[in-house]
Amino acid sequence: MNKNKKRTGIQPNIQPNTHPTTHSTLRRGILVAILAALLYSCGTVAFTGRKQMLLFSDSQITELSKSSYKEFMSSAKISTSKKDSQMLVQVGKRMTEALEAYLKKSGNEGALSGITWDYKLVASKEVNAFCMPSGNIVFYEGILQYANTPDYIAVVMGHEMAHAIAKHGNERMSQQAALNVLGSAAGEVIGSTKGTAAKKLFMAGFGMGSQVGILLPYSRKHEYEADRIGLYLMAIAGYDIEAAPKFWEKMASKDETSGKENSSQNDFFSTHPCDSKRIEALREALPEARKYIGL
């Protein structure tokens, strides 16, 4: 038999891959991954007990938070008003120390993981205040024209602290990451805290605009939850919780006037809507908040 003779028999019938990797297959895989992440990355909000999706660790959030805070403070001007700065620090320390003592007594110290409290008053006429997820609290001088008593400062302080305690930044960042994964299969952003992608996620999650320190609105759910927790923090620290609805009523009336005069200085109004429903929700939460007095 001639071994060099070409084989003319029927060649193997090589069928094309009947199970190609398609977009739908990838999408199903991504959905399964997200569902798994939901099962194993579920957190519980302190005080309210609401379940939330937290895809990022406290250390990841803290690292990104401190980086953004450092960037903000590099261009911010610290207030020269010793009186106002001292009052802000006094209220802040009283609230955070009372909170820490309460959580220690109730065995829930883990709620403050990744948080180190710090208080700064910035020289600016803007009506604004915020608390980074890492616990860095910033008040603008402009808001003190409304928060002009220790009780009113405690209303704003408690609300902003509540966003950090409830890990709202992490929750929104996780939601944004999940959306990004669904939209572009960019699953690698979950678990990474380096580079532009992680920073963009943090900016979106914490609600920061293109300019550092300019905040975008939290969801209505997060705002109401921060209001409730803020009331509890005021009660624990011994502040007058009745001041909370009064403060927001005051802000609502000022909002109408200030909005017409100079909307550029109303950042706090735009991110914290002052309406009757919000004030009503605060009043409804007062009885529950009273239970925390003296704890």
C-alpha positions as CSV (number, residue, x, y, z in Angstrom):
1,M,0.0,0.0,0.0
2,N,1.4,3.4,-1.0
3,K,1.7,5.3,2.2
4,N,2.2,8.5,0.2
5,K,-1.2,8.2,-1.4
6,K,-3.5,11.0,-0.5
7,R,-6.4,10.0,1.7
8,T,-9.6,10.6,-0.2
9,G,-11.9,9.1,2.3
10,I,-14.5,11.0,4.2
11,Q,-13.0,13.4,6.6
12,P,-14.2,13.7,10.2
13,N,-17.4,15.7,10.4
14,I,-16.3,18.6,12.6
15,Q,-19.4,20.3,13.8
16,P,-19.3,24.0,14.9
17,N,-19.6,24.7,18.6
18,T,-23.3,24.3,19.3
19,H,-22.9,26.2,22.6
20,P,-21.2,29.5,21.7
21,T,-20.6,32.1,24.4
22,T,-23.3,34.6,23.8
23,H,-24.2,37.9,25.4
24,S,-27.3,36.2,27.0
25,T,-25.1,33.5,28.5
26,L,-22.7,36.1,29.9
27,R,-25.6,38.1,31.2
28,R,-27.1,35.0,33.0
29,G,-23.7,34.4,34.5
30,I,-23.4,37.9,35.7
31,L,-26.8,37.8,37.2
32,V,-25.9,34.6,39.1
33,A,-22.8,36.3,40.4
34,I,-24.7,39.3,41.5
35,L,-27.3,37.1,43.2
36,A,-24.5,35.3,45.0
37,A,-23.0,38.6,46.0
38,L,-26.4,39.7,47.4
39,L,-26.6,36.5,49.5
40,Y,-23.1,36.9,50.9
41,S,-22.8,40.7,51.0
42,C,-25.9,41.6,52.9
43,G,-25.5,44.1,55.8
44,T,-27.9,45.4,58.4
45,V,-28.4,49.1,59.1
46,A,-27.7,50.0,62.7
47,F,-30.8,51.2,64.6
48,T,-33.3,50.5,61.8
49,G,-32.4,46.9,61.0
50,R,-33.0,47.4,57.3
51,K,-31.1,44.9,55.1
52,Q,-28.8,46.3,52.5
53,M,-26.3,45.2,49.8
54,L,-22.7,46.0,50.7
55,L,-20.2,44.7,48.1
56,F,-17.3,46.6,49.5
57,S,-15.3,46.2,52.7
58,D,-15.1,48.9,55.3
59,S,-11.4,49.3,54.6
60,Q,-12.0,49.8,50.9
61,I,-14.6,52.5,51.6
62,T,-12.3,54.2,54.2
63,E,-9.4,54.3,51.8
64,L,-11.4,55.9,49.1
65,S,-13.2,58.2,51.5
66,K,-9.9,59.5,53.1
67,S,-8.5,60.1,49.6
68,S,-11.5,62.2,48.6
69,Y,-11.5,64.1,51.9
70,K,-7.8,64.9,51.6
71,E,-8.4,66.2,48.1
72,F,-11.3,68.4,49.3
73,M,-9.3,69.8,52.3
74,S,-6.3,70.6,50.1
75,S,-8.4,73.5,48.5
76,A,-10.7,74.3,51.4
77,K,-10.1,77.2,53.8
78,I,-10.6,76.5,57.5
79,S,-12.8,78.9,59.3
80,T,-11.0,81.5,61.6
81,S,-14.0,81.7,63.9
82,K,-12.8,80.0,67.1
83,K,-16.2,80.4,68.8
84,D,-18.1,78.6,66.0
85,S,-15.4,76.0,65.5
86,Q,-15.4,75.2,69.2
87,M,-19.2,74.9,69.3
88,L,-19.1,72.5,66.3
89,V,-16.4,70.3,68.0
90,Q,-18.2,70.3,71.3
91,V,-21.5,69.1,69.8
92,G,-19.7,66.6,67.6
93,K,-17.7,65.1,70.5
94,R,-20.7,64.9,72.7
95,M,-22.7,63.1,70.1
96,T,-20.0,60.7,69.0
97,E,-18.9,59.8,72.5
98,A,-22.5,59.2,73.5
99,L,-23.0,57.0,70.5
100,E,-19.8,55.0,71.1
101,A,-20.8,54.4,74.7
102,Y,-24.3,53.3,73.7
103,L,-23.0,50.9,71.0
104,K,-20.4,49.5,73.4
105,K,-23.1,48.8,76.0
106,S,-25.4,47.2,73.4
107,G,-22.6,45.1,72.0
108,N,-22.8,46.7,68.5
109,E,-19.4,48.4,68.3
110,G,-19.0,46.9,64.8
111,A,-21.4,49.5,63.4
112,L,-18.5,52.0,63.6
113,S,-16.0,49.9,61.7
114,G,-13.8,52.1,59.5
115,I,-15.1,55.3,61.1
116,T,-12.9,57.8,62.9
117,W,-14.7,61.0,63.8
118,D,-13.3,64.4,62.9
119,Y,-14.9,67.9,62.7
120,K,-14.0,70.8,60.5
121,L,-15.6,74.2,59.9
122,V,-14.9,75.5,56.4
123,A,-14.8,79.3,55.6
124,S,-17.6,79.5,53.0
125,K,-21.0,81.2,52.7
126,E,-22.4,78.1,51.1
127,V,-25.2,76.4,53.1
128,N,-23.8,73.0,53.3
129,A,-22.6,70.1,55.5
130,F,-21.5,66.6,55.0
131,C,-19.9,63.5,56.6
132,M,-17.6,61.3,54.7
133,P,-18.1,57.5,55.2
134,S,-14.8,57.6,57.1
135,G,-16.3,59.9,59.7
136,N,-14.8,63.2,58.5
137,I,-17.6,65.8,59.2
138,V,-17.5,69.1,57.5
139,F,-19.7,72.2,58.1
140,Y,-19.7,75.3,56.0
141,E,-20.0,78.6,57.8
142,G,-23.1,79.4,55.7
143,I,-25.2,76.7,57.4
144,L,-24.6,78.2,60.8
145,Q,-27.0,81.0,60.0
146,Y,-29.7,78.3,60.3
147,A,-28.0,75.9,62.7
148,N,-27.3,78.7,65.2
149,T,-27.8,76.8,68.4
150,P,-26.2,73.5,69.8
151,D,-29.6,71.7,69.3
152,Y,-29.8,72.8,65.7
153,I,-26.2,71.9,65.1
154,A,-27.0,68.5,66.6
155,V,-29.9,68.1,64.1
156,V,-27.5,68.5,61.1
157,M,-24.7,66.6,62.8
158,G,-26.9,63.7,63.7
159,H,-28.3,63.5,60.2
160,E,-24.9,63.5,58.5
161,M,-23.4,61.1,61.0
162,A,-26.3,58.8,60.3
163,H,-25.4,58.5,56.6
164,A,-21.9,57.2,57.7
165,I,-23.3,54.8,60.4
166,A,-25.9,53.4,58.0
167,K,-23.2,52.9,55.3
168,H,-25.3,54.7,52.7
169,G,-22.2,55.5,50.7
170,N,-21.2,51.8,50.5
171,E,-24.7,50.8,49.6
172,R,-25.0,53.3,46.8
173,M,-21.5,52.4,45.5
174,S,-22.5,48.7,45.6
175,Q,-25.7,49.5,43.7
176,Q,-23.7,51.5,41.1
177,A,-21.2,48.6,40.8
178,A,-24.0,46.1,40.2
179,L,-25.5,48.4,37.5
180,N,-22.0,48.7,35.9
181,V,-21.6,44.9,35.9
182,L,-25.0,44.4,34.3
183,G,-24.3,47.0,31.7
184,S,-20.8,46.2,30.7
185,A,-19.7,43.0,32.4
186,A,-17.1,45.0,34.3
187,G,-17.1,42.7,37.3
188,E,-13.5,43.4,38.0
189,V,-14.4,46.7,39.6
190,I,-15.9,44.8,42.5
191,G,-13.0,44.0,44.9
192,S,-10.7,46.6,43.5
193,T,-10.0,50.0,45.2
194,K,-7.3,51.2,42.8
195,G,-7.5,53.3,39.7
196,T,-10.0,55.5,38.0
197,A,-12.8,53.0,38.0
198,A,-12.9,52.6,41.8
199,K,-12.8,56.4,42.3
200,K,-15.7,56.9,39.8
201,L,-17.7,54.3,41.7
202,F,-17.0,56.0,45.0
203,M,-18.0,59.4,43.6
204,A,-21.2,58.0,42.3
205,G,-21.9,56.0,45.5
206,F,-21.2,58.8,47.9
207,G,-23.1,61.2,45.7
208,M,-20.3,63.5,44.8
209,G,-20.4,65.6,41.7
210,S,-17.6,66.5,39.3
211,Q,-16.3,68.9,41.9
212,V,-15.2,67.4,45.2
213,G,-17.4,68.5,48.1
214,I,-20.5,69.2,45.9
215,L,-22.9,66.5,46.9
216,L,-25.7,65.0,44.9
217,P,-29.0,64.0,46.6
218,Y,-29.2,60.8,48.5
219,S,-32.4,58.8,47.8
220,R,-35.5,59.7,49.6
221,K,-35.2,56.4,51.5
222,H,-31.7,57.2,52.7
223,E,-32.7,60.7,53.7
224,Y,-35.6,59.6,55.8
225,E,-33.5,56.9,57.4
226,A,-30.8,59.4,58.2
227,D,-33.4,61.7,59.7
228,R,-34.6,58.9,62.0
229,I,-31.2,57.7,63.1
230,G,-30.2,61.3,63.6
231,L,-33.1,61.8,66.0
232,Y,-31.9,58.7,68.0
233,L,-28.4,60.1,68.1
234,M,-29.7,63.4,69.4
235,A,-31.7,61.6,72.1
236,I,-28.7,59.4,73.2
237,A,-26.5,62.5,73.5
238,G,-29.2,64.5,75.4
239,Y,-30.1,67.1,72.8
240,D,-33.7,68.3,72.3
241,I,-35.2,66.1,69.7
242,E,-38.1,68.5,69.2
243,A,-35.6,70.8,67.6
244,A,-35.4,68.6,64.5
245,P,-38.8,69.3,62.9
246,K,-38.4,72.9,64.0
247,F,-35.1,73.2,62.2
248,W,-36.5,71.7,59.0
249,E,-39.5,74.0,59.2
250,K,-37.1,76.9,59.6
251,M,-35.1,75.6,56.6
252,A,-38.2,75.3,54.5
253,S,-39.2,78.9,55.1
254,K,-35.7,80.1,54.4
255,D,-35.5,77.9,51.3
256,E,-38.4,79.8,49.7
257,T,-36.7,83.1,50.3
258,S,-33.1,82.2,49.6
259,G,-34.0,80.2,46.5
260,K,-35.3,83.4,44.9
261,E,-32.4,85.5,46.0
262,N,-29.4,83.3,45.4
263,S,-29.8,79.7,44.4
264,S,-26.0,79.2,44.0
265,Q,-25.6,79.2,47.8
266,N,-28.3,76.6,48.5
267,D,-26.5,73.3,48.1
268,F,-27.9,71.9,51.3
269,F,-31.4,72.8,50.2
270,S,-31.0,71.0,46.9
271,T,-29.6,67.8,48.5
272,H,-31.9,67.9,51.5
273,P,-35.4,68.7,50.3
274,C,-37.5,70.5,52.9
275,D,-41.1,69.5,52.4
276,S,-44.1,68.8,54.5
277,K,-43.8,65.0,54.1
278,R,-40.2,65.1,55.5
279,I,-41.2,67.2,58.5
280,E,-44.3,65.0,59.1
281,A,-42.1,61.9,59.0
282,L,-39.8,63.5,61.6
283,R,-42.7,64.2,63.9
284,E,-43.9,60.6,63.5
285,A,-40.5,59.4,64.6
286,L,-40.3,61.4,67.8
287,P,-42.1,58.9,70.0
288,E,-39.6,56.2,69.0
289,A,-36.7,58.6,69.5
290,R,-37.8,59.4,73.0
291,K,-37.1,55.8,74.0
292,Y,-33.4,56.5,73.5
293,I,-33.3,59.4,76.0
294,G,-31.0,58.6,78.9
295,L,-29.6,55.4,77.3
